[in-house]
Amino acid sequence: MIEPWPEISRRTLVTTPIFTLNERRRSHPTSGVEHPFYVLETGAWVNIIALTEDDEVVLVRQYRHGTDQVHLEIPGGLVDPGEEPERAAVRELLEETGYVGEVSYLGEVHSNPAILNNLTYTYLVRNARLTAPPDLDATEEIEVVTRPLADIPELIRTRVITHSLVICAFHHLSLL
């Protein structure tokens, strides 16, 4: 049976406003040999699938520094310290798109358990309606677009949507 690996030590290597990189030294549960592992510790994230009354999905197009590409995604972002994930979802949707609506929880996933310690929570917003212009952070440039919900599987199949957490969010939606 697989057991957790005993932690020998932990040290912080880098701290940024978004994450902390820690080295965790652990011993192999069978051999006892020590190994270093590197974990990005960060707060929870949220994703929001916002659907208009006409079953249009509110999407955002934005440049991502990790891939050096523009990606088509759903709105999302970090949960602020002390903030509930649902509140963060409402805030992020309004800030990034100007849309509001009726919020419900869809599911959660470990963002990438090999190197990340956090969860991504996904929310569904029904009857999304535009109520304000986006209120973007200084580090954001976002184009808001809508596409029919029925088009999403093809956008994923043809690799127009490639963000893994966005694809997970649509999987959660498909389970309803």
C-alpha positions in Angstrom: 0.0 0.0 0.0 1.3 3.5 -0.9 2.2 5.6 2.1 3.1 9.3 2.5 6.8 9.9 2.4 8.2 11.1 5.7 9.4 14.7 5.6 13.0 15.3 6.8 13.2 19.0 6.2 11.6 21.9 4.4 13.2 25.2 3.2 11.9 28.2 1.3 13.9 28.9 -1.9 11.9 31.7 -3.4 8.9 33.8 -2.3 6.8 35.8 -4.8 3.4 37.6 -4.5 1.8 34.5 -6.2 3.7 31.5 -4.9 6.4 30.2 -2.6 8.9 27.6 -3.9 9.9 25.2 -1.2 12.3 22.3 -1.2 10.9 19.4 0.7 13.4 16.7 1.6 11.6 13.3 2.1 12.7 9.8 2.6 11.5 7.0 0.4 9.1 4.9 2.6 10.7 1.6 1.5 14.4 2.3 1.0 14.7 5.2 3.4 16.9 7.1 0.8 16.4 10.9 1.0 15.3 12.9 -2.0 14.6 16.6 -2.6 11.2 17.6 -4.1 10.2 21.0 -5.2 6.7 22.3 -4.4 5.0 25.6 -5.5 2.8 26.6 -2.6 0.0 29.0 -3.6 -3.5 29.8 -2.6 -6.6 28.4 -4.2 -7.7 29.3 -7.7 -11.2 29.7 -9.1 -12.6 29.1 -12.6 -16.0 30.3 -13.7 -18.2 29.0 -16.5 -20.6 31.8 -17.1 -23.6 31.1 -19.4 -25.9 33.7 -20.8 -29.6 33.2 -21.1 -28.9 32.1 -24.7 -26.4 29.4 -23.6 -23.4 31.5 -24.7 -20.2 30.9 -22.7 -18.4 34.1 -21.6 -14.8 33.5 -22.5 -11.6 35.5 -22.2 -8.7 35.7 -24.6 -5.4 36.7 -23.0 -1.7 36.4 -23.3 0.0 33.8 -21.0 3.6 34.3 -20.2 4.2 30.6 -19.4 3.5 29.5 -23.0 4.2 32.8 -24.7 0.8 32.5 -26.4 -2.7 34.0 -26.4 -5.2 31.5 -24.9 -8.9 31.2 -25.0 -10.1 30.5 -21.5 -12.9 31.0 -19.0 -12.5 33.8 -16.4 -10.6 32.9 -13.2 -7.9 33.8 -10.8 -6.5 33.6 -7.3 -8.6 33.4 -4.1 -7.5 36.3 -1.9 -6.3 35.4 1.7 -9.4 35.0 3.9 -11.8 35.1 0.9 -14.2 32.3 0.2 -13.8 30.6 -3.2 -17.4 31.4 -4.3 -16.8 35.1 -3.5 -13.6 35.1 -5.4 -15.4 33.6 -8.4 -18.0 36.3 -8.3 -15.3 39.0 -8.0 -13.1 37.5 -10.8 -16.0 37.2 -13.2 -17.0 40.8 -12.6 -13.5 42.2 -12.8 -12.4 40.3 -15.9 -15.7 40.5 -17.9 -18.2 42.8 -16.3 -20.7 39.9 -16.1 -22.8 38.8 -13.0 -25.4 36.0 -12.6 -26.6 33.1 -10.4 -23.6 31.2 -8.9 -23.4 27.5 -8.1 -20.5 25.2 -7.3 -19.4 22.7 -9.9 -16.4 20.9 -8.5 -12.7 21.1 -7.6 -9.5 19.6 -8.7 -5.9 19.5 -7.5 -4.3 21.9 -9.9 -1.2 19.8 -10.5 -0.4 17.6 -7.5 3.1 16.7 -8.7 4.4 20.3 -8.0 1.5 22.4 -6.7 -0.2 22.3 -3.3 -3.5 24.0 -4.2 -7.0 23.4 -5.4 -8.9 25.0 -8.3 -12.6 25.5 -7.6 -15.0 25.7 -10.5 -18.3 27.6 -10.4 -21.2 27.9 -12.8 -22.9 31.2 -13.4 -26.3 31.0 -15.0 -28.1 33.8 -16.7 -24.9 35.8 -16.9 -25.5 39.4 -18.0 -23.2 42.3 -18.7 -23.5 44.9 -16.0 -20.3 46.9 -16.1 -17.1 47.3 -18.1 -14.2 45.0 -17.0 -12.0 46.4 -14.2 -8.6 44.8 -15.0 -5.5 44.7 -13.0 -2.4 46.5 -14.3 -0.9 43.1 -15.4 -4.0 42.1 -17.4 -5.1 42.6 -21.0 -8.2 40.7 -21.7 -10.6 40.4 -24.7 -14.1 39.2 -23.7 -15.8 37.0 -26.2 -18.9 34.7 -26.2 -19.3 31.4 -27.9 -22.2 28.9 -27.9 -21.9 26.2 -25.3 -22.4 23.7 -28.0 -19.1 24.8 -29.7 -17.0 24.1 -26.6 -16.2 20.4 -27.4 -15.0 21.3 -30.9 -12.9 24.1 -29.5 -11.3 21.6 -27.1 -10.9 18.9 -29.8 -9.2 21.3 -32.2 -6.9 22.7 -29.5 -8.3 26.2 -29.6 -8.9 25.7 -25.8 -5.9 24.0 -24.3 -5.8 25.2 -20.7 -6.1 22.0 -18.6 -8.0 23.6 -15.8 -10.5 25.1 -18.2 -11.0 21.6 -19.8 -11.5 20.2 -16.3 -14.1 22.8 -15.6 -16.1 21.9 -18.8 -15.8 18.2 -17.7 -17.4 19.2 -14.3 -20.2 20.9 -16.3 -20.7 17.8 -18.4 -21.4 15.8 -15.3 -24.6 17.8 -14.4 
